[in-house]
Amino acid sequence: MNYEIVELKEKTAAVLTARTNNASPEMGAVIGGLWQKFYSEGIFNAVPNRTDAYALGMYTEYSSDENGDYTAAVGCAVSDADGLPEGMRAIKIPAGKYAVFTIKGETDTAGQLAAIQKLWQELWGMDLDRAFSCDFEEYRSSDPKFADIRVYIGLK
């Protein structure tokens, strides 16, 4: 699987969060529920101080590695965390080195979800020197028929 290595500066994200783990039968519902709330309740459009129009899916506050509990988060990057909608909190995306994987092309929402799930399955089997501090998906297209998704995996 192709990827590039990039250095990122620290960012702040305004997010909705929940704890889960990859072995939980509820994991998909937990993460899906965050996305549902984020869009169906108009939270995405209500977040002040957004730095761009991208939505973020984040995985942070790992208890160990991909087998332990982590915080799943859905939100967007902000320049300032003041005035966040109720239920949101600020999380830092740490500065550092990240492996970046790209999913791009014409596909519907179900195809995008399948591509993300496949990418994560392949990532778990890769020999990356992961930091397990923060990983995130950046959804760059608002068109439900076109994917432009970047997946950032924090490295040591």
Salt bridges, closest charged atoms under 4 A:
GLU10 OE1 - LYS92 NZ 3.98
GLU61 OE1 - ARG89 NH2 3.07
GLU122 OE2 - LYS118 NZ 2.85
ASP135 OD2 - ARG130 NH2 2.59
GLU138 OE2 - LYS11 NZ 3.80
GLU138 OE1 - ARG140 NE 2.68
ASP148 OD1 - ARG150 NH2 3.01
